[in-house]
Amino acid sequence: MGIRYFAEVQSNTGHDAAAIKSYTDFITHDPQNAVGYIRRGVASMRRGDSESAIKDFREAKQRDPKANGGQPR
């Protein structure tokens, strides 16, 4: 099971703090992948940490200009 998949399971089951740690591991292994930043940002928002979330959404946008910060298109 990959790190990203594990983080998604954690996030989808309401374990956002653990998901944030797992997404951080994913980002460490694949720092150019915008998805990790977006998903970590969403988990941070759910925990009420909008500052970290905004930072992650901006990082995602730098890596992939088509990234939309987790917002529906």
Phi, psi and omega in degrees: 000131181280160181301316182296317179299315180299317179297320179295319177297314179301314181294317182291343179254014174084012179261065188294323180298316178293321179298319179300317178297317180292319176296325176297318175298317179300315180298321178300322181278335182217070188294344180270355182276111183296333184301318180301318179293317180298311183293322176294322177298319178296316178297321178295319178300317180297333178273000178087011181259075184293330179298312178294321180298313180298319178300315179294320179297323178292320177298318179299317181297324177294322182280330180216100182303342178276350179297141186240024175066026177084003180273146176297149179271000000 
